[in-house]
């Protein structure tokens, strides 16, 4: 029983994990895996000793539009009133948001899992809240490997790729290898 991981499953209506390369892209789809710094942020929020593994599935994407404003202001003189106005340019971006994300997190101890099971999490944005769903499960490493979903294995191997820079380690590069088990997108993508 010592090699058992304790699994808490979180679900919610939608979720968006912004890819580190998408600064102001017109259209961006949610990243479908958690980076090391996202997992560390969740660990800190949950106040647990470690998050050993993660696995994420969803039911497709919904394209949602959002109005954004530029950082800078434009100065405009209104001659009629002899005044100065400051304006910010706006634009519309489209986000491919995951529908019904299901996130499995693996913890080393039942105490960590119980603590995590009493908390909610955000998938990067504050509005993407996921809540514990179902009972805590005890799974072996092999059983967790068999779960359907996307998981980024945190390693710097020949088939790993750069997934961003770790805000908790002074901007150190983060690498990972994507593991996909089964069909992690449970239905066809949906257009909104």
N, C-alpha and C positions, 0 to 999 in steps of 0.2 A: 504493500500500500504506500510505501515511501515515494514511489515514482509517479504517483497520481498528481495530476494538476486539477485545480478547482476552477470550474468554468462558470462565468456569469455572462448571460446573454442580454444584450441591450437592443431595443427596437424603438423605432420612431416613425413618423409619417414621411419625413424627407431628410436629406442630408447633402451637404456640399463640402468637399475637401478641396481647397484651392491648390492647384499645382503650383509649385514654386516658380515655374517659368512664366505663369500667366499673370503678368502685372496689370496690364490694362487691355487685354485682348478683347476684341469685339464679341467673340463667342468662345466660351470655355466650358468643357465638360469636367465634372467632378473627378478628382483622382479616386481610384478605387482601392487604395491601400493606405495604411498609416506609416508615416516615416518615424525614425527613431525619436526625433524631437516631439512629435505629436504624442507618441506613446509615453515619453517622459513627462510631458505636460499632464496627461491623464493620470499617470502614477502620482504626481504631486497633488493633483486635485482630489484624488481618492484617498490620499495619505496612506498608501500601502507600501510594502517593502519592495515589491517588484511586479511587473506584468511580464510574464514569460513569453506569451505568444498572443497573436490576434488573428481573426479570420472574419472577413466582411463579405456579405452578399447584399443584393438589392433586387428590386423588381423592374428595372429599366430606368430611363431618364425622362424628365419633364423639362422642356425648355422654358425658362422663366426670364422675363425681361426686367431690368432694373435701370433706373436713371442714376447716373453718377455725375458728380461735378468735378471740374478740374481743381487742382490745388491752388492755382494762381488766380488773381483777380485782374479784370480789365478796368481801366479807368475810362469813363465816358463823360464828356462834358455836355450838359443839357443847356444849350444856348438860350432857349426860351425862358428858363428860370434862373439862368446864370448860376447853376449848381454843378457839382460833380457827383456822379454815381459810380459805384463799384459793382461789377457784375462778374459772375463766374459762368464759364461755358459749361453746358450740360451735354451729355451723350447717353445713348442707350446701349447697354451691354446685355448679352444673352448668356445665361448660365444653364448648363445641363445638370440638373439637380437629381440626385439619386432618389428614387421612390422606395419607401418602406425599407430603409437599410436595416440589416441585422448584423450586429457586431458581437462576436464571441471573444472574451478576454480570458486568458488563463493566468491563474495566480498560484504561487507556491504553497500557500497555507489556506486552510479553511477560514482562519480568522481574517486574512486579507480579503477572501471572497465574500465573507459576510459583511465586512465593512463596505466593500464595493457594491454589494447588492442593495445597500440602503441609500445609495447616491445616484444622481443622474449624471450624464456626461453631455458635452457638446462636441459635435464633429466639426471642429474648427470655428464655425460661426456660432454666435450666441443663440440664434434662432433655430439651429439644428440640434435640438435636444433629443436625446435618446434615454429611455428608462429601462431599468432591469425588468426582464420578462421571464417568467417561469422560475423554477427552482434551481439552486446551485447544483451543478453536475460534477462528478469526479470522473476524469478521463485519463487514460494513459497517453503517452506521447503518440503512439501508433493510432489510437482512436481519434486524437485531435488532428493528426495528419489526414485522416479520412473525411473530416468535415468538408462540406462543399464551401468554396469561397476563395477570395483573394487574400494572400498574405505576403507581405514583404519580409523576406528573411534578411536580417541585418548582417551583411557580410560584404567584404571587398574581394570578390573572387573574379575569375576570368569572365563569367557571364553576368556579373553585377553591373549596375549602372548608377550614375549620380542621381540622387533624389532630392538634393537640396543642401542647405548648410544649417548645422545644428545651433540653434539659438542658445542652448544650454551649455555648449562647449566652445564658446568664443568663435562661432562661425565655422567650425571644422566641417569639411565635406562629409556628407552622409552617402553611403552606398548600400545597395540592396539587390537581391535577386527575387524576382516576382514568382511566387508559386501559385498556380491556379489549379484547384481541384474541382472536378465535376463541372456543373454549369452554374457559376455564381450569379448570373443574371437570370432570374427566375421566369421572366416572360419577355416578350418583344418590347423594344423601346417605345415609349408613348410620346407623342407630340402634344404640347399644350396649346 
